[in-house]
Amino acid sequence: MQIACKLLIIALEFYLFIMATIYTLLDTRREKQDGTYPVVFRVVHSRLATTINSGYSVKEKDWDAVKLKIKSSCRNLGSIIQVNADIKSREAKLSGELSLLERSSQLEDITTSQLRKKLLGKEKENKLKLSFGEFARQSISGLKTEKRLGTAKAYNDALSFVLNYNDGKDVSFYQMDAAFLKKLEKRYMAKPNNHYNGLAAYMRAVRAMFNKAIVDGYTKNEYYPFRRNVQDNDKYRIRKEKTSKRAVSKEFIQKFEQYDKNMENKMYVDAKNYFLFSFYMRGMNMRDIALLKKRNIVNKHIEYRRSKTAKTYKIFLNDKAREILNYYGYEEKSKNHYLFPIIKRPFDLELMIKDVQNALSNTNKYLKHIAKDMDFDEKNLTTYVSRHSWATIADKAGIDRRIISQGLGHQDLRTTDIYIDDIVHDDVLSEADKIIIG
């Protein structure tokens, strides 16, 4: 297959050597560590050739060498239709620029290296013409390629926010100044159920994309609209409201463990189990719970990498947590099977994320039912409460806050981070867990 592709490329370049042209191919000369090859734009001019990287890479079996595009069966990217459209769009733009250079006689006595620089220079010029919406969609596609679906969703939500509160219209980076952001804020806050914390989540994602656009050359630092320091009085400041502390007492946890009403309903059982397992695992979030496999159990510990921070955790699997795993039959599972029945569509990353979101939504819904049965303020009981509760109960038990910080993976205590790494060991955290969980 690889030999046939090379012969096809040689034949194509021989046919086109008398003119300048650009086409897309899989560069099988440069295999990456993950077994993929870069998708590149091949520039052919006067019997010479060079390449421009598209930023995408796939395995050879996922490349259609006849149609020169990524096969729909490819699993390591997001929407293949969108990716192929992006590649074709860039190819068309580069081809158009090449034609203009050829018609203006700028290709005479030029090396392919010089041609490559000219085309990349044109791409840089075109970058500055890219709108916020176009850049956001491009970034979202790239994040999906990198399997960073949480950030991709945050960016997509922020894009929808900008479009929804700007009458459905896209905007350039130049137009996205402080006045524009204040207009979005005013329209968003005009709705009675909206709050500044919700607005802050959107604005932080917009800010992250703006920062990325500056680094990637799609806009200039002088257009940056967000406040960086107190001197930036004319810049936009992201506001947020102080929220009430979301935590429950150790007594509530003990009462919650004894809850046995409606246990014939699996939704109640799952909500109770997921909340308690999260608490036993120092507030593990739903996504990380969903991704746990039997191979994550090592020497009576749960070992995993937190998706939000990429920090590695090692937590003792106490009897209470093990009992929950037993309910879901973990003993009979193979090492690559998920411990919990949350992910039902494991072969599509976007559907996997939806499975986790559905589980999170259902869990929070039934936690409210359980809280109501227990005469607790049902508005405050969510999966995230387990994380706050672990820390709060630990603090009330007199456990050193540096140990709490280490247990939660926080980096707020910047001046003691190195010291914490030296003195806080797994056995210390295990002792803390015994005090907290009981």
C-alpha positions as CSV (number, residue, x, y, z in Angstrom):
1,M,0.0,0.0,0.0
2,Q,2.8,2.4,1.0
3,I,4.7,1.6,-2.3
4,A,1.6,2.2,-4.4
5,C,1.1,5.6,-2.7
6,K,4.6,6.7,-3.4
7,L,4.3,5.6,-7.1
8,L,1.1,7.6,-7.3
9,I,2.8,10.7,-5.9
10,I,5.8,10.4,-8.2
11,A,3.5,10.0,-11.2
12,L,1.4,13.0,-10.2
13,E,4.4,15.2,-9.6
14,F,5.9,14.2,-12.9
15,Y,2.7,15.1,-14.7
16,L,2.5,18.5,-12.9
17,F,6.2,19.4,-12.9
18,I,5.8,22.1,-15.6
19,M,3.4,24.1,-13.5
20,A,3.1,25.1,-9.8
21,T,0.5,23.2,-7.9
22,I,-0.6,22.2,-4.4
23,Y,-2.3,19.0,-3.3
24,T,-2.8,17.1,0.0
25,L,-1.1,13.8,1.0
26,L,-0.1,11.7,3.9
27,D,3.7,12.1,4.5
28,T,4.6,8.5,5.3
29,R,8.3,9.5,5.7
30,R,7.7,11.0,9.1
31,E,6.0,8.5,11.5
32,K,5.1,9.9,14.9
33,Q,5.4,8.0,18.2
34,D,1.7,7.2,18.2
35,G,2.0,5.5,14.8
36,T,0.4,8.4,12.9
37,Y,1.7,10.3,9.9
38,P,1.3,14.1,9.3
39,V,-1.2,15.2,6.6
40,V,0.7,17.8,4.5
41,F,0.2,20.2,1.6
42,R,2.6,19.2,-1.1
43,V,3.9,22.2,-3.1
44,V,5.3,21.4,-6.5
45,H,7.1,24.0,-8.6
46,S,9.6,23.6,-11.5
47,R,10.4,20.0,-10.7
48,L,11.0,20.8,-7.1
49,A,8.8,20.1,-4.2
50,T,8.3,21.0,-0.5
51,T,5.6,20.5,2.1
52,I,3.5,22.6,4.5
53,N,2.1,20.8,7.6
54,S,-1.7,20.9,8.0
55,G,-1.5,20.2,11.7
56,Y,-3.4,17.0,11.4
57,S,-2.0,13.4,11.6
58,V,-3.6,10.0,11.1
59,K,-2.6,6.4,10.7
60,E,-2.0,5.1,7.2
61,K,-5.1,2.8,7.3
62,D,-7.2,6.0,7.9
63,W,-5.9,7.8,4.8
64,D,-7.7,7.5,1.4
65,A,-4.7,7.6,-1.0
66,V,-7.0,7.9,-4.0
67,K,-9.4,10.6,-2.9
68,L,-6.6,12.3,-0.9
69,K,-8.6,12.7,2.3
70,I,-9.1,11.2,5.7
71,K,-11.4,8.2,5.8
72,S,-14.7,8.5,7.7
73,S,-13.7,5.5,9.8
74,C,-10.9,7.4,11.4
75,R,-11.3,7.4,15.2
76,N,-8.5,9.6,16.6
77,L,-10.0,12.9,15.3
78,G,-13.3,14.7,16.0
79,S,-15.8,15.3,13.1
80,I,-14.0,13.9,10.0
81,I,-16.3,15.9,7.8
82,Q,-15.2,19.1,9.5
83,V,-11.6,18.1,9.5
84,N,-11.6,17.3,5.8
85,A,-13.4,20.5,5.0
86,D,-10.8,22.5,7.0
87,I,-8.0,20.7,5.1
88,K,-9.6,21.4,1.7
89,S,-10.3,25.0,2.6
90,R,-6.7,25.6,3.5
91,E,-5.5,23.7,0.3
92,A,-7.8,25.9,-1.8
93,K,-6.5,29.1,-0.2
94,L,-2.9,28.1,-0.7
95,S,-3.6,27.1,-4.2
96,G,-5.2,30.4,-4.9
97,E,-2.2,32.3,-3.5
98,L,0.1,30.1,-5.6
99,S,-1.9,31.0,-8.7
100,L,-1.7,34.7,-8.0
101,L,2.1,34.4,-7.5
102,E,2.4,32.5,-10.8
103,R,0.3,35.0,-12.8
104,S,2.3,37.9,-11.4
105,S,5.6,36.2,-12.5
106,Q,6.8,36.0,-8.9
107,L,7.7,32.3,-9.4
108,E,10.5,32.9,-11.9
109,D,13.9,31.9,-10.6
110,I,12.6,31.1,-7.2
111,T,13.5,28.2,-5.0
112,T,11.0,26.0,-3.3
113,S,12.3,27.3,0.1
114,Q,11.5,30.8,-1.0
115,L,8.2,29.8,-2.3
116,R,7.3,28.1,1.0
117,K,8.2,31.3,2.9
118,K,6.0,33.3,0.5
119,L,3.1,31.0,1.0
120,L,3.5,30.8,4.8
121,G,3.8,34.6,4.8
122,K,0.5,34.8,2.9
123,E,-1.0,32.4,5.5
124,K,0.1,34.7,8.2
125,E,-1.6,37.6,6.5
126,N,-4.7,35.5,6.1
127,K,-4.6,34.6,9.8
128,L,-5.2,38.2,10.8
129,K,-8.3,38.2,8.7
130,L,-9.8,35.2,10.5
131,S,-12.8,36.1,12.6
132,F,-13.3,35.0,16.2
133,G,-15.9,32.4,15.2
134,E,-13.7,30.9,12.5
135,F,-10.7,30.7,14.9
136,A,-12.9,29.2,17.7
137,R,-14.2,26.5,15.3
138,Q,-10.7,25.8,14.2
139,S,-9.5,25.6,17.8
140,I,-12.4,23.3,18.8
141,S,-11.5,20.9,15.9
142,G,-7.9,20.8,17.1
143,L,-8.9,20.1,20.7
144,K,-11.0,17.2,19.6
145,T,-8.1,15.9,17.6
146,E,-6.0,16.1,20.9
147,K,-8.9,14.4,22.8
148,R,-9.3,17.4,25.0
149,L,-13.1,17.3,24.8
150,G,-13.7,19.2,28.1
151,T,-11.9,22.2,26.8
152,A,-13.5,21.8,23.4
153,K,-16.9,21.9,25.0
154,A,-16.0,25.0,27.0
155,Y,-14.8,26.8,23.8
156,N,-18.0,25.7,21.9
157,D,-20.2,27.0,24.7
158,A,-18.3,30.3,24.7
159,L,-18.7,30.6,20.9
160,S,-22.4,30.0,21.2
161,F,-22.6,32.6,24.0
162,V,-20.9,35.3,21.8
163,L,-23.1,34.5,18.8
164,N,-26.3,34.3,20.8
165,Y,-25.8,37.7,22.5
166,N,-24.5,39.4,19.4
167,D,-27.6,38.7,17.3
168,G,-26.1,35.7,15.7
169,K,-23.3,37.7,14.1
170,D,-19.7,36.7,14.1
171,V,-17.1,39.3,15.0
172,S,-13.4,40.0,14.2
173,F,-10.8,40.1,17.0
174,Y,-10.3,43.8,16.3
175,Q,-14.0,44.4,17.1
176,M,-13.9,42.3,20.2
177,D,-13.0,45.2,22.5
178,A,-14.0,46.0,26.1
179,A,-17.1,47.9,24.9
180,F,-18.2,44.8,22.9
181,L,-17.7,42.5,25.9
182,K,-19.6,44.9,28.2
183,K,-22.5,44.8,25.7
184,L,-22.6,41.0,25.8
185,E,-22.5,41.2,29.6
186,K,-25.4,43.6,29.7
187,R,-27.5,41.5,27.5
188,Y,-26.7,38.3,29.3
189,M,-27.4,39.7,32.8
190,A,-30.7,41.2,31.6
191,K,-32.2,37.7,31.8
192,P,-33.5,37.1,35.3
193,N,-32.1,33.5,35.7
194,N,-28.5,34.4,34.6
195,H,-25.7,35.1,37.1
196,Y,-22.2,36.5,37.0
197,N,-20.6,33.2,37.7
198,G,-22.2,31.7,34.6
199,L,-21.1,34.7,32.7
200,A,-17.6,34.4,34.1
201,A,-17.3,30.8,32.8
202,Y,-18.1,32.0,29.2
203,M,-15.8,35.0,29.5
204,R,-12.8,32.9,30.8
205,A,-13.1,30.6,27.7
206,V,-13.3,33.7,25.4
207,R,-10.2,35.0,27.1
208,A,-8.4,31.7,26.7
209,M,-9.2,31.7,23.0
210,F,-8.0,35.3,22.7
211,N,-4.7,34.5,24.4
212,K,-4.3,31.5,22.1
213,A,-5.1,33.6,19.0
214,I,-2.3,36.0,20.0
215,V,0.2,33.2,20.5
216,D,-0.8,31.6,17.2
217,G,-0.6,34.8,15.2
218,Y,-4.3,35.3,14.5
219,T,-4.5,38.7,16.3
220,K,-2.2,41.2,17.9
221,N,-1.5,41.8,21.6
222,E,-2.6,45.5,21.2
223,Y,-6.2,44.3,20.7
224,Y,-6.3,42.3,23.9
225,P,-9.5,43.5,25.7
226,F,-9.2,41.8,29.1
227,R,-7.8,43.5,32.2
228,R,-4.4,42.1,33.2
229,N,-3.6,44.4,36.2
230,V,-5.2,47.3,38.1
231,Q,-3.8,49.8,35.7
232,D,-5.9,48.5,32.9
233,N,-8.9,50.6,33.8
234,D,-10.2,50.7,30.2
235,K,-10.1,46.9,29.9
236,Y,-12.8,44.4,30.6
237,R,-12.9,42.8,34.0
238,I,-14.4,39.3,34.5
239,R,-16.7,39.5,37.5
240,K,-18.0,36.7,39.7
241,E,-20.2,36.3,42.7
242,K,-19.3,34.8,46.0
243,T,-21.1,31.5,46.3
244,S,-22.2,29.8,49.5
245,K,-20.0,27.1,50.7
246,R,-21.1,23.7,49.2
247,A,-20.2,21.1,51.8
248,V,-22.0,18.7,54.2
249,S,-21.0,17.5,57.6
250,K,-19.6,14.1,58.6
251,E,-22.9,13.4,60.3
252,F,-24.8,14.0,57.1
253,I,-22.4,11.7,55.2
254,Q,-23.1,9.0,57.8
255,K,-26.9,9.5,57.5
256,F,-26.6,9.5,53.7
257,E,-24.7,6.1,53.9
258,Q,-27.8,4.7,55.7
259,Y,-30.3,6.0,53.2
260,D,-32.4,3.1,52.0
261,K,-35.6,4.6,50.6
262,N,-36.4,4.0,46.9
263,M,-33.5,1.5,46.5
264,E,-35.6,-0.5,44.1
265,N,-35.0,2.3,41.6
266,K,-31.6,1.9,40.0
267,M,-31.3,5.6,39.4
268,Y,-31.4,6.2,43.2
269,V,-28.9,3.5,43.8
270,D,-26.4,4.9,41.2
271,A,-26.8,8.4,42.5
272,K,-26.0,7.3,46.1
273,N,-23.1,5.1,45.0
274,Y,-21.5,7.7,42.7
275,F,-21.7,10.4,45.4
276,L,-20.3,8.2,48.1
277,F,-17.5,6.8,45.9
278,S,-16.6,10.3,44.9
279,F,-16.4,11.3,48.6
280,Y,-14.3,8.2,49.5
281,M,-11.9,9.1,46.7
282,R,-11.4,12.7,47.9
283,G,-14.0,14.2,45.7
284,M,-13.2,12.4,42.4
285,N,-15.2,14.0,39.6
286,M,-17.8,12.1,37.5
287,R,-15.6,12.0,34.4
288,D,-12.7,10.4,36.2
289,I,-15.1,7.9,37.9
290,A,-16.5,7.0,34.5
291,L,-13.0,6.4,33.0
292,L,-11.8,4.1,35.8
293,K,-11.0,0.6,34.7
294,K,-10.0,-2.5,36.7
295,R,-6.4,-1.9,35.8
296,N,-6.6,1.3,37.9
297,I,-6.7,-0.9,41.0
298,V,-3.1,-1.5,42.0
299,N,-2.1,-3.1,45.3
300,K,-5.4,-2.2,47.1
301,H,-5.2,1.4,45.8
302,I,-7.0,3.4,43.0
303,E,-4.3,4.9,40.8
304,Y,-5.5,7.4,38.2
305,R,-4.7,10.7,36.4
306,R,-7.2,13.5,37.1
307,S,-8.5,14.7,33.7
308,K,-8.8,18.3,34.8
309,T,-5.2,18.7,36.0
310,A,-3.4,15.6,34.7
311,K,-2.1,15.1,38.2
312,T,-1.6,11.5,39.3
313,Y,-3.4,10.2,42.4
314,K,-3.0,7.1,44.5
315,I,-5.9,6.5,46.9
316,F,-6.4,3.6,49.3
317,L,-9.4,1.5,48.3
318,N,-11.2,1.3,51.7
319,D,-13.9,-1.2,52.5
320,K,-16.7,1.2,51.8
321,A,-15.5,2.0,48.3
322,R,-14.8,-1.6,47.6
323,E,-18.3,-2.5,48.6
324,I,-19.6,-0.1,46.0
325,L,-17.3,-1.7,43.3
326,N,-18.6,-5.1,44.4
327,Y,-22.2,-4.0,43.7
328,Y,-21.1,-3.4,40.0
329,G,-19.3,-6.8,39.9
330,Y,-15.8,-5.5,39.5
331,E,-14.3,-8.9,40.6
332,E,-15.6,-10.5,37.4
333,K,-14.4,-7.7,35.1
334,S,-11.2,-7.9,33.0
335,K,-8.5,-5.3,33.5
336,N,-9.7,-3.1,30.5
337,H,-13.4,-3.0,31.6
338,Y,-14.8,0.1,33.1
339,L,-15.6,-0.2,36.8
340,F,-18.9,1.7,36.5
341,P,-21.7,1.4,33.9
342,I,-21.5,5.0,32.8
343,I,-19.7,4.9,29.4
344,K,-21.9,3.0,27.0
345,R,-20.4,4.1,23.7
346,P,-16.6,3.8,24.2
347,F,-15.6,4.0,20.5
348,D,-16.6,7.6,19.9
349,L,-15.1,10.3,22.1
350,E,-17.9,12.8,21.7
351,L,-20.5,10.1,22.6
352,M,-18.4,9.1,25.5
353,I,-18.5,12.7,26.8
354,K,-22.3,12.7,26.4
355,D,-22.5,9.5,28.3
356,V,-20.6,11.1,31.2
357,Q,-22.8,14.3,31.0
358,N,-25.9,12.2,31.1
359,A,-24.7,10.3,34.1
360,L,-23.8,13.5,35.8
361,S,-27.2,15.1,35.1
362,N,-29.1,12.0,36.3
363,T,-26.9,11.7,39.4
364,N,-27.5,15.3,40.4
365,K,-31.2,15.0,39.7
366,Y,-31.6,12.0,42.0
367,L,-29.4,13.4,44.6
368,K,-31.9,16.2,44.9
369,H,-34.7,13.6,45.4
370,I,-32.6,11.9,48.1
371,A,-31.8,15.2,49.8
372,K,-35.5,16.0,49.9
373,D,-36.3,12.7,51.5
374,M,-33.6,13.5,54.1
375,D,-35.0,17.0,54.8
376,F,-31.9,18.5,53.4
377,D,-31.8,21.6,51.1
378,E,-32.0,19.7,47.8
379,K,-30.6,22.7,45.9
380,N,-27.2,22.3,47.5
381,L,-26.6,18.5,47.0
382,T,-24.6,17.7,43.9
383,T,-21.6,15.5,43.0
384,Y,-19.3,18.5,43.5
385,V,-20.4,18.7,47.2
386,S,-18.4,15.5,47.9
387,R,-15.1,17.3,47.1
388,H,-15.9,20.3,49.3
389,S,-17.1,18.0,52.0
390,W,-13.9,15.9,52.1
391,A,-11.9,19.1,52.6
392,T,-14.3,20.7,55.1
393,I,-14.5,17.5,57.2
394,A,-10.7,17.2,57.1
395,D,-10.3,20.7,58.3
396,K,-12.7,20.3,61.2
397,A,-10.9,17.1,62.2
398,G,-7.8,19.2,62.6
399,I,-5.8,17.8,59.7
400,D,-3.0,20.1,58.5
401,R,-4.2,22.1,55.5
402,R,-1.1,21.2,53.6
403,I,-2.2,17.6,53.8
404,I,-5.6,18.6,52.6
405,S,-4.1,20.6,49.8
406,Q,-2.0,17.6,48.7
407,G,-5.0,15.3,48.9
408,L,-7.1,17.5,46.7
409,G,-4.2,18.2,44.3
410,H,-4.4,21.9,44.9
411,Q,-1.6,24.3,44.0
412,D,-2.9,27.3,45.9
413,L,-0.1,27.1,48.5
414,R,2.6,28.0,46.0
415,T,5.3,28.9,48.5
416,T,5.1,25.4,50.1
417,D,4.5,23.3,47.0
418,I,8.0,21.8,47.0
419,Y,8.0,21.3,50.7
420,I,4.6,19.6,50.6
421,D,5.8,17.1,48.0
422,D,8.7,16.2,50.4
423,I,6.7,15.7,53.6
424,V,3.2,14.5,52.5
425,H,3.3,10.8,51.6
426,D,0.6,8.3,50.7
427,D,0.6,6.8,54.2
428,V,-0.1,10.2,55.7
429,L,-3.0,10.8,53.3
430,S,-4.3,7.3,54.1
431,E,-4.4,8.1,57.8
432,A,-6.3,11.3,56.9
433,D,-8.8,9.4,54.9
434,K,-9.5,7.1,57.8
435,I,-10.3,10.1,60.0
436,I,-12.5,11.8,57.3
437,I,-14.4,8.7,56.0
438,G,-14.6,6.8,59.3
